[in-house]
Amino acid sequence: MSLKTTLYASLIPLAPALPAIAGDIAIEGAYARASSAMAQSGAAFMTLVNTGAEDDRLIAAASDAAERVELHTHVSDADGVMRMIEVEDGFPVPAHGHHDLRRGGDHVMLLGLTRPLTEGDIVGLTLTFEKAGTVEVDAPVESVRSSMGNETDMSMKGHMAH
């Protein structure tokens, strides 16, 4: 085997760890939460990094793992009940900044799952930004994420409603 072939072969396992990039936007730490076999919805999380001099905005997402994909966040109503709502305007990503999509906050919601999200699988996502255009992201399915400090179970007041 040539040195070049050996080098390429050694890089293949690292590919999912590399950020996906579109224009000035990089997607880091993407993953989807594992679901039960009967689940009708799931979610994906990541950090959106803008290395450019202009603000940008995540305006849409798509995936073949779900019939519909929406950008969601959590809000607390007057009774302290946490609700997930669609964010139709998308998520801003400031110039030279980042926007975290994490459990208990902003996230990509997968509605009408076309298959269970099983630990070790990959969910393909297409993210669309106002300025950077589209970026393809492979999000590994995980039941627990400990890196980046964004995957700890949230203890919230009240109940979660959708």
N, C-alpha and C positions, 0 to 999 in steps of 0.2 A: 504494500500500500504506500502511495506517495505521501510526502509530508503535507501537501495541500489537501489530499483526501482525508488524512488523519485529522488535520486541523478542522475542516468542515464537519466531520463526524463528531468531533468533541464539542462543537458549538451547538449542535442540534438540541441537546437537553437544556441549554440555556435560553433558547428562543422564547418560551413563555415568560421568562423573567425580564426580557428586554421591553422597554416602553414602546407603545404604538405611537406613531407621530404623524401629524397632518399639519403642514404649514408650521406655525409657531406653537402648536398645541401638542403636548405629549400626554399620554395616558399611562399612569403608573399604578401598580398594585391592584389591577383589576381582578375581581373574583365574583362569583355568583354563590349565593347561599344554597346549600343542599336542601332539597324538599322531600316531603313524604311522597309515596307513590300516588296518593289520592289528591295531592295539592293541585289547586287550580291556578295558583299564582306563585311567583318567586321574585327575587330582587338581585340586582347586581350593584357592586360598589367599586369605587376607584378614586384616584386623585387626578384631577384635570390640571395640568401645569401649562401656563402660558409664558413662554420665553420671549414673546414679542413686545413691541412698544405700544401696541393698541389693545384695548379691551376686546374680548370676544365673548361668545355666548353659546352654550350647548343648547340647541333648539329642538332636537329630535333624536330618537333612537329607534332601532329596529333589530329584530332577531328572528331566526327561524325556529327558535325554541318556544315562541309564544305567538298567539294569534294577534295580540296587540301589545305594544310597548309604550309606556308613558313615563314622563319625568315626574317624580313625586317628592313630597316632603311630609313631615309630621307637624301638626299644629295642635295646640291644646285649646279646647273650647271653654266656655264659661264655667262648665262643671268640672273642669280638670281632666276631661276625657281626651286622650290623644287620638287624633284622626289623621289618616293619610289622605292627602288631596293632590290632585294633579296640578303641576306648575306649568301652565300653558305658555308662559313667556320664556321658559327655560331657565338655565342657571348661568349667571355671569361668571366669567373667568377673567379677573383683572390682569392688565398688562404687568409683566414681571411678577406674577402672583400665581395662586392656585385656588382651586375650589374642591373641597373634599366631599365625596359622596360616601356616606357611611350610615350604618344602622342607627335608627332613631333620628335621622335627619334626611337630607336630600339623598335620593337614590333613583336608580333606573328600575321601574316596576314592570315585571313580565306577567301579563294577564292572559289567561287561557293557555296554560302551558301545553305544548304539543307533545311533551314527554316529561317524565320525572327528571329532576335535576339531581343526579347521583354523584356522590363523592368521586372525584377523579375524572369526571367528564369535562368537556370544554363547551362553553356556551359562546357562540359567535355573536358579536354585537356590531352594529354599524351605528356610529355616533355622527351626528351632523352638527357642524358649528356654523354660525353666521358668516364668519370670515375665512376660517381655515378649511371649510368644506367637510368632506367625510373622512372618517378614519375607521378602519376595521380593527376590532379588538377581540382577542381570544381570552375569555375569562374562565379560569379553572373553577370547577365547582368544589366548594369546601364546606364542611360543617362548622368548622371553627377557624377563625383567622386571628393570629396573634401579632403579626407584623404590623408596623405603622401605628400601633396603638388604637386602631379603629374597630376592633372586633371584640368588644367585651359586651356581655349581656347588659342591656340598659335596665335599670330599675326605674320605672316611671310611675308617677302618681296616676291614680284612676285606672281606666281600662283602655285597651287599644281597640279602635273601631275602624272600619274601612268604609 
